[in-house]
């Protein structure tokens, strides 16, 4: 459950995930579910409307998706959903 405090949402638990752990988890989830880099890139682009470079950055773990793109990935990928919801 989330509680609103100002402009940020806080989880009831105090578990924090570093940015690098987040990027790695998304990268691993996309690679695991979609296989090779070419296929993963094309699927990620189709699911989110992101550019090829952006999709490659997510898959390589250089950057992680945020906002609408993260939601789109969660909608299409059970693995990404599991990783981001803490059940993976």
NULO-558817 format. One record per atom (N, C-alpha, C): residue number from 1; x, y, z; residue in one letter; atom name. Coordinates in steps of 0.05 Angstrom, whole numbers. Example, Ala and Ser with C-alpha at 12.3 -4.5 7.8 and 13.67 -1.06 7.14 Angstrom:
2
ATOM  num       x       y       z  residuo  atomo
ATOM    1     264    -114     156        A      N
ATOM    1     246     -90     156        A     CA
ATOM    1     264     -66     156        A      C
ATOM    2     257     -45     142        S      N
ATOM    2     273     -21     143        S     CA
ATOM    2     258       1     157        S      C
END
This chain:
88
ATOM  num       x       y       z  residuo  atomo
ATOM    1      17     -23       0        X      N
ATOM    1       0       0       0        X     CA
ATOM    1      18      25       0        X      C
ATOM    2      10      45     -15        X      N
ATOM    2      24      69     -17        X     CA
ATOM    2      10      91      -1        X      C
ATOM    3      26     107      12        X      N
ATOM    3      16     130      27        X     CA
ATOM    3      27     155      14        X      C
ATOM    4      10     175       9        X      N
ATOM    4      19     199      -4        X     CA
ATOM    4      30     218      17        X      C
ATOM    5      54     228      12        X      N
ATOM    5      67     248      29        X     CA
ATOM    5      80     267      10        X      C
ATOM    6      68     290       6        X      N
ATOM    6      80     309     -13        X     CA
ATOM    6      77     299     -41        X      C
ATOM    7      98     301     -57        X      N
ATOM    7      97     293     -84        X     CA
ATOM    7     109     265     -89        X      C
ATOM    8     115     251     -68        X      N
ATOM    8     127     225     -71        X     CA
ATOM    8     109     204     -58        X      C
ATOM    9     111     180     -68        X      N
ATOM    9      96     157     -56        X     CA
ATOM    9     116     140     -42        X      C
ATOM   10     109     131     -19        X      N
ATOM   10     127     114      -3        X     CA
ATOM   10     113      87       2        X      C
ATOM   11     129      66       0        X      N
ATOM   11     118      39       6        X     CA
ATOM   11     117      36      36        X      C
ATOM   12      99      19      44        X      N
ATOM   12      97      14      73        X     CA
ATOM   12     123       2      84        X      C
ATOM   13     136     -14      69        X      N
ATOM   13     162     -25      77        X     CA
ATOM   13     185      -6      71        X      C
ATOM   14     207      -9      83        X      N
ATOM   14     230       8      79        X     CA
ATOM   14     250      -2      59        X      C
ATOM   15     242     -22      43        X      N
ATOM   15     261     -34      23        X     CA
ATOM   15     266     -13       1        X      C
ATOM   16     291      -7      -2        X      N
ATOM   16     300      11     -23        X     CA
ATOM   16     317      -4     -43        X      C
ATOM   17     313       3     -68        X      N
ATOM   17     329     -10     -89        X     CA
ATOM   17     346      11    -102        X      C
ATOM   18     371       6    -106        X      N
ATOM   18     389      25    -118        X     CA
ATOM   18     382      28    -148        X      C
ATOM   19     390      50    -160        X      N
ATOM   19     385      54    -189        X     CA
ATOM   19     399      33    -205        X      C
ATOM   20     423      25    -198        X      N
ATOM   20     437       4    -213        X     CA
ATOM   20     423     -23    -211        X      C
ATOM   21     413     -29    -187        X      N
ATOM   21     398     -54    -184        X     CA
ATOM   21     373     -54    -200        X      C
ATOM   22     359     -31    -201        X      N
ATOM   22     335     -29    -217        X     CA
ATOM   22     341     -33    -247        X      C
ATOM   23     361     -19    -257        X      N
ATOM   23     369     -22    -285        X     CA
ATOM   23     376     -50    -292        X      C
ATOM   24     391     -63    -274        X      N
ATOM   24     399     -91    -279        X     CA
ATOM   24     375    -110    -279        X      C
ATOM   25     356    -105    -260        X      N
ATOM   25     332    -122    -259        X     CA
ATOM   25     315    -120    -284        X      C
ATOM   26     312     -96    -294        X      N
ATOM   26     296     -92    -319        X     CA
ATOM   26     311    -104    -342        X      C
ATOM   27     337    -100    -344        X      N
ATOM   27     353    -112    -365        X     CA
ATOM   27     351    -142    -365        X      C
ATOM   28     354    -154    -342        X      N
ATOM   28     353    -183    -340        X     CA
ATOM   28     325    -194    -347        X      C
ATOM   29     304    -180    -338        X      N
ATOM   29     277    -188    -344        X     CA
ATOM   29     271    -187    -374        X      C
ATOM   30     279    -165    -387        X      N
ATOM   30     274    -163    -416        X     CA
ATOM   30     290    -184    -431        X      C
ATOM   31     315    -188    -424        X      N
ATOM   31     332    -208    -438        X     CA
ATOM   31     321    -236    -433        X      C
ATOM   32     312    -242    -409        X      N
ATOM   32     302    -269    -403        X     CA
ATOM   32     276    -274    -418        X      C
ATOM   33     259    -255    -419        X      N
ATOM   33     233    -259    -432        X     CA
ATOM   33     234    -258    -462        X      C
ATOM   34     251    -240    -473        X      N
ATOM   34     251    -235    -502        X     CA
ATOM   34     274    -248    -517        X      C
ATOM   35     293    -258    -503        X      N
ATOM   35     315    -272    -516        X     CA
ATOM   35     336    -253    -527        X      C
ATOM   36     345    -258    -551        X      N
ATOM   36     367    -243    -564        X     CA
ATOM   36     362    -213    -565        X      C
ATOM   37     384    -198    -567        X      N
ATOM   37     383    -169    -567        X     CA
ATOM   37     366    -157    -589        X      C
ATOM   38     368    -168    -613        X      N
ATOM   38     353    -158    -636        X     CA
ATOM   38     323    -161    -631        X      C
ATOM   39     315    -185    -623        X      N
ATOM   39     287    -190    -618        X     CA
ATOM   39     277    -173    -594        X      C
ATOM   40     293    -172    -573        X      N
ATOM   40     285    -157    -550        X     CA
ATOM   40     282    -127    -556        X      C
ATOM   41     300    -117    -572        X      N
ATOM   41     299     -89    -579        X     CA
ATOM   41     273     -83    -595        X      C
ATOM   42     267     -99    -615        X      N
ATOM   42     244     -95    -631        X     CA
ATOM   42     218     -97    -615        X      C
ATOM   43     216    -117    -598        X      N
ATOM   43     192    -120    -581        X     CA
ATOM   43     189     -97    -562        X      C
ATOM   44     211     -89    -550        X      N
ATOM   44     210     -66    -531        X     CA
ATOM   44     202     -41    -545        X      C
ATOM   45     212     -36    -569        X      N
ATOM   45     204     -12    -584        X     CA
ATOM   45     174     -13    -591        X      C
ATOM   46     165     -36    -599        X      N
ATOM   46     137     -39    -606        X     CA
ATOM   46     119     -35    -582        X      C
ATOM   47     126     -46    -559        X      N
ATOM   47     110     -44    -535        X     CA
ATOM   47     108     -15    -525        X      C
ATOM   48     130       0    -527        X      N
ATOM   48     132      26    -514        X     CA
ATOM   48     131      50    -533        X      C
ATOM   49     138      45    -558        X      N
ATOM   49     141      68    -577        X     CA
ATOM   49     167      82    -573        X      C
ATOM   50     185      71    -557        X      N
ATOM   50     212      83    -552        X     CA
ATOM   50     229      79    -577        X      C
ATOM   51     250      96    -579        X      N
ATOM   51     269      94    -601        X     CA
ATOM   51     286      69    -597        X      C
ATOM   52     300      61    -619        X      N
ATOM   52     317      38    -618        X     CA
ATOM   52     340      42    -597        X      C
ATOM   53     352      65    -597        X      N
ATOM   53     374      71    -578        X     CA
ATOM   53     364      68    -549        X      C
ATOM   54     340      79    -544        X      N
ATOM   54     329      78    -517        X     CA
ATOM   54     324      49    -508        X      C
ATOM   55     312      33    -526        X      N
ATOM   55     307       5    -520        X     CA
ATOM   55     333     -10    -515        X      C
ATOM   56     353      -5    -532        X      N
ATOM   56     379     -18    -528        X     CA
ATOM   56     391     -10    -501        X      C
ATOM   57     388      15    -493        X      N
ATOM   57     399      24    -467        X     CA
ATOM   57     385       9    -444        X      C
ATOM   58     359       5    -446        X      N
ATOM   58     344     -10    -425        X     CA
ATOM   58     354     -39    -424        X      C
ATOM   59     357     -51    -447        X      N
ATOM   59     365     -79    -449        X     CA
ATOM   59     394     -83    -439        X      C
ATOM   60     411     -64    -445        X      N
ATOM   60     439     -66    -436        X     CA
ATOM   60     442     -58    -406        X      C
ATOM   61     422     -45    -395        X      N
ATOM   61     423     -37    -367        X     CA
ATOM   61     436     -10    -363        X      C
ATOM   62     441       5    -385        X      N
ATOM   62     453      31    -382        X     CA
ATOM   62     433      51    -369        X      C
ATOM   63     408      48    -376        X      N
ATOM   63     387      64    -365        X     CA
ATOM   63     363      46    -359        X      C
ATOM   64     344      56    -344        X      N
ATOM   64     320      42    -338        X     CA
ATOM   64     296      58    -346        X      C
ATOM   65     274      44    -354        X      N
ATOM   65     250      58    -363        X     CA
ATOM   65     236      71    -339        X      C
ATOM   66     222      93    -344        X      N
ATOM   66     206     106    -324        X     CA
ATOM   66     179     112    -335        X      C
ATOM   67     161     120    -317        X      N
ATOM   67     135     129    -325        X     CA
ATOM   67     119     111    -343        X      C
ATOM   68     108     123    -364        X      N
ATOM   68      91     109    -383        X     CA
ATOM   68     105      85    -396        X      C
ATOM   69     131      88    -401        X      N
ATOM   69     146      66    -413        X     CA
ATOM   69     148      42    -395        X      C
ATOM   70     152      47    -369        X      N
ATOM   70     153      25    -350        X     CA
ATOM   70     126      11    -348        X      C
ATOM   71     105      27    -347        X      N
ATOM   71      78      15    -346        X     CA
ATOM   71      73      -2    -371        X      C
ATOM   72      81       8    -394        X      N
ATOM   72      77      -7    -419        X     CA
ATOM   72      92     -33    -418        X      C
ATOM   73     117     -33    -408        X      N
ATOM   73     132     -57    -406        X     CA
ATOM   73     119     -77    -386        X      C
ATOM   74     109     -67    -364        X      N
ATOM   74      96     -83    -345        X     CA
ATOM   74      71     -96    -356        X      C
ATOM   75      57     -81    -373        X      N
ATOM   75      32     -91    -385        X     CA
ATOM   75      38    -114    -404        X      C
ATOM   76      60    -113    -419        X      N
ATOM   76      66    -133    -439        X     CA
ATOM   76      84    -155    -429        X      C
ATOM   77      98    -151    -407        X      N
ATOM   77     118    -171    -398        X     CA
ATOM   77     112    -179    -369        X      C
ATOM   78     105    -204    -366        X      N
ATOM   78     100    -215    -339        X     CA
ATOM   78     126    -214    -322        X      C
ATOM   79     149    -218    -336        X      N
ATOM   79     174    -218    -321        X     CA
ATOM   79     181    -191    -311        X      C
ATOM   80     177    -170    -327        X      N
ATOM   80     182    -142    -318        X     CA
ATOM   80     162    -136    -295        X      C
ATOM   81     137    -144    -298        X      N
ATOM   81     117    -139    -278        X     CA
ATOM   81     126    -151    -251        X      C
ATOM   82     134    -177    -252        X      N
ATOM   82     142    -191    -228        X     CA
ATOM   82     166    -177    -215        X      C
ATOM   83     186    -169    -231        X      N
ATOM   83     210    -156    -220        X     CA
ATOM   83     203    -129    -206        X      C
ATOM   84     186    -113    -219        X      N
ATOM   84     180     -87    -208        X     CA
ATOM   84     160     -88    -186        X      C
ATOM   85     144    -109    -184        X      N
ATOM   85     124    -110    -163        X     CA
ATOM   85     135    -124    -138        X      C
ATOM   86     160    -134    -140        X      N
ATOM   86     172    -147    -117        X     CA
ATOM   86     165    -177    -114        X      C
ATOM   87     150    -188    -134        X      N
ATOM   87     143    -216    -132        X     CA
ATOM   87     161    -233    -149        X      C
ATOM   88     183    -221    -159        X      N
ATOM   88     200    -237    -177        X     CA
ATOM   88     227    -243    -166        X      C
END
